[in-house]
Amino acid sequence: MRKILILILLLFAFKGVYCQDPQFSQFYSNPLYLGPSFAGAVEGSRICLVYRDQWWEAASPFRVYSFSYDHYFSTFNSGVGILVYQDVAGTSKLGSLNIGISYSYNFKIFNVWHVRPGLSFSYVEHGFFGDLRFMDDIIGSNPDGSTAAPDQSRQKSRDIDVGTSALVYTKKFWIGATADHLLTPNISLYATESKIDIKYSFYGGYEFRRKGKLLKPSDETMTFAFMYKNQKSIQQLDLGVYWYNYPIVLGIWYRGIPLVNSHRGDAMVFLVGIKTRQLNIGYSYDFTISNLLSDVRGSHEVTLTYKFLLPKRSKKGRVPCPEL
């Protein structure tokens, strides 16, 4: 019985983390997670908070918490930011903690085009963030020799990681790419290795602005965007559109690659938010349309962004992303 329980634990630990980077539907509201090039992509400073409850009707939902702060130093054409996020799943809260710092540099070319390379360094911790208990501890079937948990030194694995990105943009257009986990950190809790594979992301979009009157410029915009991700054998495509008319934001996204994920895709994402000059609040719901529909109902995500705008701050650091 003890060997069977240990085997189940091992399978859960390895399978549960295989290519399982946290996923965000409002990825532009978590810019430093999307890529280090977004560090300082704002007029002054900003704070971003994200909470995601994935597959909330499942027996063991997957939850993610994220916090970031970044600032643009116009004197040095540079952006610096910090990102902290944690994901947990199951009653024993198996998950990971990531603490990182990002840097970007802003080049201006051809008057209207900007290029932002970025680099990030992070500390990665993986393990159980709750109480780890075995079946014979619960039912008392083996009080004299209960199954031993992993050694205290292996309750969590620790490693370092590096990521890089590049972003090209104008006032209305942007396109970029990110490569995460370049050091393929080891997250195994046991003697054998279990490494996170390199993840590649490609994203971009275009903003259309309705023409306003001479003395009353329009705040209404329509933005089309996409993101493609690939991590070893797993790939995903997001296609979406945002409509914004101060202060309301509405959005809809399709996630999936037909004939690869399933015939229908993976999910439809519906978004509503409030966007002002300093404060953004967003809520999105992922409606599952894949074969998992009978087992899970979807995911909730809430985001909050606050900007500390300085007077007469230069806008050359700002990137025209939807931010929700």
Secondary structure, 3 states (H helix, E strand, C coil): CHHHHHHHHHHHHHHHHCCCCCCCCCHHHCHHHHCHHHCCCCCCEEEEEEEEEECCCCCCCEEEEEEEEEEEEHHHCEEEEEEEEEEEECCCCEEEEEEEEEEEECEEECCCEEEEEEEEEEEEEEEECCCCCCHHHHHCCCCCCCCCCCCHHHCEEEEEEEEEEEEEECCCEEEEEEEECCCCCECCCCCCCCECCCEEEEEEEEEEECCCECCECCCCEEEEEEEEEEECCEEEEEEEEEEEECCEEEEEEEECCCCCCCCCCCEEEEEEEEECCCEEEEEEEEEECCHHHHCCCCEEEEEEEEEECCCCCCCCCCCCCCCC
